[in-house]
Amino acid sequence: MSGAEENEPGAPGAGAAGDSDAVGETDTVGDSDAVDTDAVDSDASFQELLRGLRVRHGGELPVLDPDMAPDAPLPLFRRWLREAAGSDEPAAHTMMLATAGADGRPSQRTVMLHGADARGWHFGTHRTSRKGRELAERPYASLAFHWPRTGRQVRIGGRVHEAGAEESAADLRGRSPAALAAALAGAGRQSEVLGSYQELVRAFEAAYERAEREPDATAPSWTLYVLEPDEVEFYQEEARRRHVRVRYRRAPEEPGGWRRELLWP
Ligand SMILES: Cc1cc2nc3c(=O)[nH]c(=O)nc-3n(C[C@H](O)[C@H](O)[C@H](O)COP(=O)(O)O)c2cc1C
């Protein structure tokens, strides 16, 4: 465990005088009937909780030697994703996707990575969702991965395009039955206001049945998107916070087509 993860005196769970209830308080999260939330959730106790939280790494942090970084970002990204997956990271293949519509106001959400290759970073969603509509208005996005076990973050920015109907259908066919059912249920209505919870339950029951009956069913709004990166940044945490940032920017004149530079952390 690195120094950055250790509890400091006074942190919940550190056993310091005066905070002996802190662990009990956090233990009751989710049990709303049993807890007077106003009593435990004062601003002060919340601040104390935040100050005591630490990123839980999975052991000694790896080192990013900028001189050893490859000429292009893709091999490094794939290596880091493999290492995140191998480090017990619970969701190594999920990322934040940030988009903005015509009004320029950003929005973000978690999506799954469906591929990363010479074409770019792939993800699937409904064209009719909020993010789909924003991408239609402004075809640029930013992706962010955070892998706490290895103390790493990757940010990717660039232009986004639709992969086309055939590839989008193949993307959906390649997913699990539950993912297909969710896509069928959400087709054309993801991000819309839902009338009631019962409506959701009914729609999903019908979609589960259909996905079982018709494993090749398609959801017309399901779209595979590809982000073509023009910037990829790798961030490696260091125990004493002398973090290392390596940024790649597309530069056709450079060998490999990318310029690599260090950034202040
Ligand atoms: C772990 C996780 C993975 C997700 N993966 C996807 C995904 O691959 N595609 C998708 O459309 N939504 C996915 N979602 C749901 C999105 O975060 C989001 O709620 C939904 O797509 C609607 O977003 P929008 O209203 O901004 O368009 C995922 C959510 C979580 C928590």
The ligand as a MOL file (V3000), in Angstrom:
LIG
                    3D

  0  0  0     0  0            999 V3000
M  V30 BEGIN CTAB
M  V30 COUNTS 31 33 0 0 0
M  V30 BEGIN ATOM
M  V30 1 C -21.1540 0.8630 -15.6580 0
M  V30 2 C -22.0850 1.5160 -16.6450 0
M  V30 3 C -21.9580 1.2190 -17.9970 0
M  V30 4 C -22.8230 1.8050 -18.9230 0
M  V30 5 N -22.6550 1.5300 -20.2430 0
M  V30 6 C -23.4680 2.1200 -21.1500 0
M  V30 7 C -23.2580 1.8970 -22.5460 0
M  V30 8 O -22.3170 1.1960 -22.9840 0
M  V30 9 N -24.1140 2.4980 -23.4180 0
M  V30 10 C -25.1530 3.2930 -22.9810 0
M  V30 11 O -25.9060 3.7860 -23.8180 0
M  V30 12 N -25.3460 3.5480 -21.6840 0
M  V30 13 C -24.5290 2.9840 -20.7510 0
M  V30 14 N -24.6970 3.2570 -19.4210 0
M  V30 15 C -25.7630 4.2160 -19.0290 0
M  V30 16 C -25.2600 5.6440 -19.2460 0
M  V30 17 O -24.3590 6.0090 -18.2120 0
M  V30 18 C -26.3880 6.6830 -19.3170 0
M  V30 19 O -27.1370 6.6940 -18.1220 0
M  V30 20 C -27.3330 6.4490 -20.4910 0
M  V30 21 O -26.6300 6.0350 -21.6420 0
M  V30 22 C -28.1160 7.7020 -20.8340 0
M  V30 23 O -27.2140 8.7590 -21.0730 0
M  V30 24 P -27.6590 10.1540 -21.7600 0
M  V30 25 O -29.0180 10.4890 -21.2260 0
M  V30 26 O -26.6270 11.1350 -21.3330 0
M  V30 27 O -27.6670 9.9380 -23.2500 0
M  V30 28 C -23.8510 2.6910 -18.4790 0
M  V30 29 C -23.9440 3.0100 -17.1150 0
M  V30 30 C -23.0750 2.4380 -16.2170 0
M  V30 31 C -23.2110 2.7950 -14.7520 0
M  V30 END ATOM
M  V30 BEGIN BOND
M  V30 1 1 1 2
M  V30 2 1 2 3
M  V30 3 2 2 30
M  V30 4 2 3 4
M  V30 5 1 4 5
M  V30 6 1 4 28
M  V30 7 2 5 6
M  V30 8 1 6 7
M  V30 9 1 6 13
M  V30 10 2 7 8
M  V30 11 1 7 9
M  V30 12 1 9 10
M  V30 13 2 10 11
M  V30 14 1 10 12
M  V30 15 2 12 13
M  V30 16 1 13 14
M  V30 17 1 14 15
M  V30 18 1 14 28
M  V30 19 1 15 16
M  V30 20 1 16 17
M  V30 21 1 16 18
M  V30 22 1 18 19
M  V30 23 1 18 20
M  V30 24 1 20 21
M  V30 25 1 20 22
M  V30 26 1 22 23
M  V30 27 1 23 24
M  V30 28 2 24 25
M  V30 29 1 24 26
M  V30 30 1 24 27
M  V30 31 2 28 29
M  V30 32 1 29 30
M  V30 33 1 30 31
M  V30 END BOND
M  V30 END CTAB
M  END
